[in-house]
């Protein structure tokens, strides 16, 4: 499982010209699954995301987590995080998890985040989405359960 986390001042996702989700200060998460990802990976990355100390404290040091700054999450499904580009110029996505399973895992991941009390907005799994953001920092971190 991979999650590309970006600290944002604001972010939104549009589908067919309609805003499906938007947040102010918080985290934009691009979320992808590969074969055999499941509950263990979901639990681990939900905990890592929620506890990431990447927001500034009074001394302007990255020392606070999302809940300490009353931030929100915009979670976007992103199978292209598993693109293979070693051969040729056209990416292969064969390492991405079967969409039926990945869709359920995406829902489980978002529910696990919501259980913490954090507001979680989402896109729609498999939809053509336009994501807008104001990156804060920028702070961008890649989490990968294969590289724990």
N, C-alpha and C positions, 0 to 999 in steps of 0.2 A: 504494500500500500504506500502510496506517495501523497503527500500534502505539500503544496507550495503555498507558504504563508506570506502574506504581505500586510504590513501595518499600514492602515489607511486613515485619512481624515474623513473620507466619505467614499462610498462605492454603491453602484446600482447595476441591475441586470434588466435588460429589455428583451422581450420575446414578441415578435410580430408587432413591434411599435408600442407595446404596452410594458410599463414598469412592473416586473414580477416581484422584485425585492430591492430594498435599498436600506443603507445604514449610514450613520454618522461615523464617529470615531470607533475604530475597532480593527477587525481582521477580515481580509478577503482570503478565502481558502479555495485553492484549486485542488480537487480531490480525484485521485485515480486509483483503480484497483487492478491487480494482476491475479493470475491463477493461484488458488489456494488461500487468498486473503479472506479473512472472516472475523469472528468476534474478538479473537486475541489482538489482531492488528488494530481493529476499531477501538477497543478499550485503550490500548497503548497510545495511539495517536490522539485520541480525544483528550486524554490526560496531559500529553505533552503540549498540545495547543492551548488548553485552558490554563496551564501553569507557566507558559513561556513568559519570562520576565523581560519584556522588550519595550515597555512603555516607561517614559521618563518620570523619575521621582522629583522631589523639591530641589535636589542638587543636580538635576539634569543628567542623571545616570540611568541607564536602562535597568530598572530594578523592580518595576511593577508589572503585574499580570493583567489580563483583560478585565477580570472582575473588579480589581482594585481601581480601575479607571472607569468603571461602569460602561464598558465598551460592548459592541455587538459584533456579530459574525455574519458575513455574506458567504455562503458555501455554494460552490459551482462544481458540478461534475465535469471531469476533464480526462477522458480516456487518452488523449494525446500525450499525457505525461509519460506514457509507456511507448512512445514512438521509438522505433529502431531505425537508425540512420547510417549505420556503418557501410552498407552496400548501396550503391546507386544514389540517386537524388530524390527519389520518392520515398517518404517514410512508410514503414510497415508498422501495423498496430496489432500484430498477432500476439503480443505479450499482454495486451489489455484483456481484462476479465470478460467473460461472456456477459453481454449486456443485461440479460435477465437476472443474473446473480449480482452483478455490479450495481444495478438499480436498487435491489434490496439492501445491499451493503451500504450504499450511499444514504438511504433512508435511515438505517440503523445508526450510522455515524452521526447524522444530524440530530437524531433523537437523543443519543448519548450526550451530545453537546448541550441540548436543551435541558436535560436533567439537572444540569448545574445551575439553572436559573438564568442563563445568558439568552438574550434575544438572538435567534438564528433565522435569517432570511435565506432563501434558496432560489436557484434557477429551477429549470425543469429538466430532469434527466433526459439526455438524448436530443434536446431541442437545439435549434440554431439560436444562439444567445449573443447579445451585444453587451459586453461588460465594460463599465466605465468606473474609473477610480482616480482618486487623488492620493498617490503614494506618499506616505509620511516617513521622511528620512532621506532616502528610501531605506526601508528595512524589509528584506526578503530572505526567507529561510526555507530550505528544502528539507522536509522530513521524509525518510525512506525506511520502512521497516526492515528491508534487506540490509541496511547499513547501521543497525542499532549500535 
